[in-house]
Amino acid sequence: MNKQVKNLVALALDEDIGTGDVSASLLDDKIISAQIIAREPAVMCGVDYAQMAFLLLNKDIQLEWHFSDGEQIDNAQVLCTLSGSANSIISAERVALNFLQTLSGVATQTKILVDKIAHTKVKLLDTRKTLPGLRLAQKYAVQCGGGVNHRMGLYDCVMLKENHIITSGSIKNSVSAATERYPKLPLIVEVENIAQLNETLDLTEVNRVLCDNFSIKDLKQAVALSNGKKPLEASGNIGENTIVEVAQTGVDYISTGAITKNIQAIDLSLRFN
């Protein structure tokens, strides 16, 4: 994690600063103190990324964090107190806040949805619909918000979707090929209707069935047909206004890309004292 954080933050700093911060170079460098302040309630996330942004520019900057990742923060609360080179803090400010605001946004939206379905057995999953380069960071933020990670990428789980099935000729053919080639990897099959669900439920090799864009009526029928044979995952255009109704059908998982791609950054600011 630390290596990934360092590499990602270094790339972001290089993107922002380039050949040098021309605005900061106009100032007399001096030792100052500053604060990062929340401007709205949120679930905190991104401490390691923000801290790395400051320390990569100047290892002598001192940071004291008053909250940890996963903690609830309120409007006007001081999240971090800093002291050190004014120029270095100014140059790292935007990159540090970008990570904090974005990852806190993911954690906050995840927590909102998790709380909505807390009265059910359903677990909220993320997807691969993450911002390029931020896959691990955003999936970590989902965990901070109380969600559960789906597969990390295309390498750690076989997931057969409509185009895989079309190419192979049938669900059975796709499953046979997957289990022969990757017998130790989890296997998820995405189905689009009740007929495909019935076909998949009889295949012992399948670990989970994803019901894609099922109506509430069809989800209830799917749960009844499965009757505990296999865990069921619901996915497809699920958000704040629909997630409770979906959860109450009795499915085991709900996956949504909204918590990582349709996010609103949390309002934070850094102010010199």
C-alpha positions in Angstrom: 0.0 0.0 0.0 2.7 2.5 0.9 4.6 2.0 -2.4 1.3 2.4 -4.3 0.5 5.5 -2.4 3.9 7.0 -2.9 4.0 6.3 -6.7 0.5 7.6 -7.2 1.1 10.8 -5.2 4.4 11.4 -6.9 2.7 11.2 -10.3 0.0 13.7 -9.1 2.7 16.1 -7.8 4.6 15.9 -11.1 1.4 16.5 -13.0 0.7 19.6 -11.0 4.1 21.1 -10.3 6.0 20.2 -13.5 9.1 22.2 -13.8 8.3 24.2 -10.7 5.6 26.2 -8.8 6.0 29.6 -10.3 3.5 31.2 -8.0 5.1 29.9 -4.8 8.5 31.0 -6.0 7.4 34.6 -5.7 7.0 34.3 -2.0 9.5 34.6 0.8 9.7 31.1 2.2 9.1 31.0 5.9 8.0 28.5 8.6 4.2 28.7 9.1 1.4 26.8 10.7 -1.8 25.8 8.8 -5.0 23.8 9.2 -7.0 21.6 6.9 -10.7 22.3 7.7 -13.9 20.5 6.8 -16.6 22.6 5.2 -19.3 19.9 5.4 -20.0 16.6 7.2 -18.3 13.6 5.7 -16.6 10.2 6.3 -12.8 10.9 6.4 -10.6 9.1 4.0 -7.2 9.7 2.3 -4.9 10.5 5.2 -1.9 8.6 3.9 -2.3 10.1 0.4 -2.5 13.7 1.7 0.4 13.2 4.1 2.5 11.7 1.4 1.9 14.8 -0.8 3.4 17.1 1.8 6.3 14.8 2.8 7.4 14.1 -0.7 7.9 17.8 -1.2 9.5 18.5 2.1 10.2 15.7 4.7 10.5 18.3 7.4 6.8 19.3 7.3 5.1 18.3 10.6 1.5 17.0 10.4 -0.8 16.2 13.3 -4.0 14.4 12.2 -7.0 14.8 14.5 -9.1 12.2 12.7 -8.4 8.8 11.1 -9.8 7.3 7.9 -13.3 6.0 8.4 -14.2 8.5 11.1 -17.2 10.8 10.8 -16.2 14.5 10.5 -18.4 17.6 10.9 -18.5 21.0 9.3 -15.8 23.4 10.6 -13.8 20.7 12.3 -10.0 20.8 12.0 -8.8 17.6 10.4 -5.1 18.3 10.4 -2.6 20.8 11.8 0.6 21.4 9.8 3.8 23.4 10.3 6.8 23.9 8.0 7.9 25.6 4.8 5.2 27.9 3.5 6.3 27.3 -0.1 6.3 23.5 0.3 2.9 23.5 1.9 1.4 25.8 -0.8 2.8 23.6 -3.6 1.5 20.3 -2.1 -1.9 21.8 -1.0 -4.0 21.0 -4.1 -2.7 17.5 -4.6 -3.2 16.7 -0.9 -6.7 18.1 -0.9 -7.6 16.4 -4.2 -6.9 13.0 -2.6 -8.7 13.8 0.6 -11.8 15.3 -1.0 -12.2 12.5 -3.6 -11.6 9.6 -1.3 -13.7 11.1 1.5 -16.4 11.6 -1.2 -16.3 7.8 -2.0 -16.3 6.9 1.7 -19.2 9.2 2.4 -21.4 8.0 -0.4 -20.7 4.4 0.5 -21.7 5.1 4.1 -25.0 6.7 3.0 -26.0 3.6 1.0 -24.7 1.2 3.7 -26.8 2.9 6.3 -29.9 2.7 4.1 -29.7 -1.1 3.9 -28.4 -1.7 7.4 -31.6 -3.4 8.5 -31.1 -6.1 5.9 -28.5 -8.8 5.4 -27.3 -7.3 2.1 -23.6 -6.3 1.6 -22.8 -3.3 -0.6 -20.2 -4.0 -3.2 -18.2 -1.7 -5.4 -17.3 -2.4 -9.1 -14.5 -1.8 -11.6 -16.1 1.6 -12.5 -13.3 3.5 -10.8 -11.4 6.6 -11.8 -8.3 5.6 -13.9 -5.3 5.2 -11.7 -7.3 5.3 -8.5 -8.6 1.7 -8.3 -6.9 0.7 -5.1 -7.4 4.1 -3.5 -11.2 4.1 -4.2 -11.7 0.6 -3.2 -9.9 1.4 0.1 -12.3 4.3 0.5 -15.3 2.0 0.0 -14.0 -0.1 2.9 -13.8 3.0 5.0 -17.4 3.7 4.3 -18.5 0.3 5.3 -18.7 -1.3 1.9 -17.1 -4.5 0.6 -14.8 -4.8 -2.4 -15.9 -6.8 -5.4 -13.1 -8.2 -7.6 -10.1 -5.8 -7.8 -9.6 -6.3 -11.5 -9.7 -8.8 -14.4 -7.1 -11.0 -12.8 -8.5 -12.2 -9.4 -12.0 -13.5 -10.3 -13.6 -15.0 -13.4 -16.8 -13.0 -14.2 -18.7 -14.2 -17.2 -20.9 -11.5 -18.8 -23.2 -11.3 -21.8 -20.4 -11.0 -24.4 -18.4 -13.9 -22.9 -21.5 -16.0 -23.1 -22.3 -15.0 -26.6 -18.8 -15.7 -27.8 -18.7 -19.2 -26.1 -22.2 -20.1 -27.3 -23.8 -20.7 -23.9 -23.5 -20.2 -20.2 -22.6 -23.9 -19.8 -19.8 -23.6 -22.3 -18.4 -20.5 -20.7 -18.5 -22.0 -17.2 -16.7 -25.2 -18.4 -14.0 -23.2 -20.1 -13.5 -21.0 -16.9 -13.3 -23.9 -14.5 -10.9 -25.9 -16.7 -8.5 -23.0 -17.1 -8.9 -21.3 -13.7 -10.1 -23.9 -11.2 -8.9 -21.9 -8.1 -10.5 -18.6 -9.0 -13.9 -17.5 -7.8 -16.5 -17.7 -10.6 -19.4 -15.3 -11.0 -21.9 -15.5 -13.8 -24.0 -12.5 -14.9 -27.5 -13.3 -16.0 -30.1 -11.1 -17.7 -33.3 -13.0 -17.2 -35.0 -15.8 -15.2 -34.2 -18.4 -17.9 -30.5 -17.7 -17.6 -30.7 -17.8 -13.8 -32.3 -21.2 -13.9 -29.6 -22.5 -16.2 -26.9 -21.1 -13.9 -28.3 -22.3 -10.6 -27.8 -25.9 -11.8 -24.0 -25.4 -12.4 -22.2 -26.4 -9.2 -19.0 -24.6 -10.3 -20.6 -21.2 -10.1 -19.9 -19.3 -6.8 -22.3 -16.4 -7.3 -24.9 -15.2 -9.7 -25.2 -11.6 -10.7 -28.8 -10.5 -11.7 -28.2 -7.6 -14.0 -31.0 -5.0 -14.4 -33.7 -7.3 -13.0 -37.0 -5.7 -12.0 -38.0 -5.9 -8.3 -40.5 -8.6 -9.3 -37.9 -10.7 -11.0 -35.4 -10.2 -8.1 -38.0 -11.6 -5.7 -38.6 -14.6 -8.1 -34.8 -15.1 -8.4 -34.4 -15.3 -4.6 -37.3 -17.8 -4.4 -35.8 -19.9 -7.1 -32.3 -19.9 -5.7 -33.6 -20.7 -2.2 -30.1 -20.4 -0.8 -28.4 -22.5 -3.5 -26.1 -19.7 -4.5 -25.5 -16.1 -3.3 -27.3 -13.6 -5.5 -26.0 -10.2 -6.4 -28.2 -7.4 -7.8 -26.7 -4.7 -10.1 -27.8 -2.1 -12.6 -28.8 1.5 -12.0 -29.1 1.1 -8.2 -28.9 4.3 -6.2 -30.1 6.1 -3.1 -33.8 6.1 -4.3 -33.9 2.4 -5.2 -31.4 0.5 -3.0 -33.7 -0.2 -0.1 -36.4 -1.8 -2.3 -33.7 -3.9 -4.0 -32.2 -5.0 -0.6 -35.6 -6.0 0.7 -36.0 -8.6 -2.1 -33.7 -10.9 -0.2 -30.6 -10.8 -2.4 -27.2 -11.2 -0.7 -25.2 -8.5 -2.4 -25.8 -5.2 -4.2 -23.1 -3.8 -6.5 -23.1 -0.2 -7.8 -20.6 1.8 -9.7 -22.1 5.1 -8.4 -20.0 5.1 -5.2 -16.8 5.3 -7.2 -17.7 7.1 -10.5 -20.7 9.4 -9.6 -19.1 11.0 -6.6 -19.1 14.5 -5.3 -15.8 15.7 -3.7 -16.1 16.8 -0.1 -15.5 20.5 0.5 -12.2 20.9 2.5 -9.8 23.8 2.7 -6.3 24.5 3.9 -5.7 27.9 5.6 -2.6 29.4 7.0 -2.9 30.6 10.6 
